[in-house]
Amino acid sequence: MTTADYQEQFRPQLHFTPAEMWLNDPNGLVFYEEEYHLFYQYHPESTVWGPMHWGHAVSKDLVHWEHLPIALAPDGNGTIFSGSAVVDKQDTSGFFAGESGLVAIFTQHDKALETDITRQTQSIAFSKDKGRTWTLYANNPVLIEERLTDFRDPKVFWHAPQQKWVMIIAAGDHVRIYTSPNLKDWTYVSEFGAGHGSHAGVWECPDLFALPVDGDAFATKWVLIVSIGDHPDNKEGSRTQYFIGDFDGHTFIPEESPAPTLWLDYGRDNYAGVTWSDFPEEDGRRVLIGWMNNWKYANKIPTSAWRGAMTLPRELSLSTETEGIRVMQRPVRELSSQRRDEERWESFIVSSEYEQEENIFAMPQGELLEIIVELEIGDATEFGLRLSTADNEETIIGYATSEQNLFIDRTKSGTVNFHDDFACKHNAPLKPMDGTIKLTIFVDWSSVEVFSYDGKLVMTDLVFPSSSRKELKLYAKEGSISVKSLTFYTLESIYASKLAPISQS
Ligand code: FRU
């Protein structure tokens, strides 16, 4: 890549993007021998979706990524759809002559030419050189289901109590569970989904893992993540739900039946998110990354050399809330390595009666921001932050007091006309804590990610402003609020070491 490639308009400076061409789902997330691997759905010949490959990158810190050559390319069994990767520590597969190695388990998508019937089968591949080169297993596919059109995105993990691999896989409107002693022979054990959660679109990209509840390692619950594809009736497009329950190695049983619909992210642009396998035990975190896009308009977003980015990686935890156990998300701590200057203000009033200059903060071109804000609700009916990027161009992160809704309004956020559903204002329920709304907000060149203080609510949204210069204004409507504190961190681009200083006008 040349310097210019990292500085194109809209190129995220904190988020992973391919050097060029199309990206969708994260795949094969695995930690192995001191490296985090990120594979991803990749079309190397176009900036729109097409015959899928697995692109590949590695990182030592989940923040800075090194691009590697394409890992998996289509063969006679079809193109390479989403899936997972595991460390086969005990060589259960027999691929590694008694040593450990990486095995990828993924969907191959094929259209039989004469009949035009789509087939999705599951295949495996292995790598003996830390993921640098891969061999497709000679006896692929390892799992076939003739009756289903949509049968894809296997996520596999080792289940120590039964000394078996468990696969969770999307099967039309539900998920299925299979087990295997060796990653090659799979036995159906159960299914879950009918009558539970949202069925607003086809189920895709499941993940299943245990997490301590309220930090208590002796009280774990299982989290089942399921992405739901776009549907013309559904203005939100594609999005991701989760279920909390128990799993005994065979069956997933939700806490409540029927299980309610719980959204992982209330923004429009976090899809197909899954978590890393084989995180170091001494670390113990469960970290998720999603595709920061939406099938509703993914093929049309106005980027140039590349199309598609990942969300920031988030650490997941479980917390007991009044309404039940819920997933909490926090940006991974490694991101704080990008913090540079810090500025902090405390205790000031923002009122609808006057626009105070001291409530307007101008940021130079190219600035990336982490904003931590604590706003005490007063008598204002609405308040929040306006990120303005040009005259009459702004993204609003606001709070509607009586509705108790956090919202992002991107109707005037810049380029919005590439799809009718992109320009929108959308809400998420957020109760104040002790009369205060506390948010952490990451602002990149083409996204905003908003985390409530406890991590219970997240909104991830793409925006395409005409400039990366920002003026941040705090506002209140029909009353006032008190800002308890406002902290800005300017963040360094992940390309900083490769780049000359940013010089866009
Ligand atoms: C989700 C998805 C997966 C599929 C992949 C194809 O975004 O539709 O279900 O494996 O993308 O690229």
Residues whose N, C-alpha, C, O or C-beta is under 5 A from the ligand:
A	BS01	FRU	D25 Q41 M52 F81 S82 R152 D153 E204 C205 A272
